């Protein structure tokens, strides 16, 4: 499956995935979504706040903890049949921090505002596919990144209740 996704040659698919990669780099996509949500009113501001908090937790767990604990090499360059193979990160492949961030943001937004969360899930899924397509990650890296994102959103959602219990 990894080789199949990494070798997609359809021009339209590659153009879309490259645009998604550029937008998701350094979480620009999710910060932009948070700004747009914040402009909509109190529900949008709340969704943006929990989305950004969840994204921060997911990135901390994936990029600052797991990538340092579990080193996994990127896909072999021979598996990728396009020029993006030379534009891959040098860090550990496991887990996908971009996927963790996108899923965390989308899941947290969905808990506050389901419609907005569904809209955010579309580019989050595209980011996950793009990470495999460019050879930056194996599908298992993306799956674990998604699980981290879901866990981060759940933790942020429950954090106020957990804190109040601890402070009693």
Secondary structure, DSSP 8 states (H G I E B T S, - for coil): -HHHHHT---HHHHHHHHHHHHHHGGGHHHHHHHHHHHTT-HHHHHHHHHHHHHHHHHHIIIIIIIHHHS------GGG--SGGGGS--SS--SS-HHHHHHHHHHHHHHHH-HHHHHHHHHHHHHHHHHHHHTTS--HHHHHHHHHHHHHHHHHHHHHHHHHHHHT-
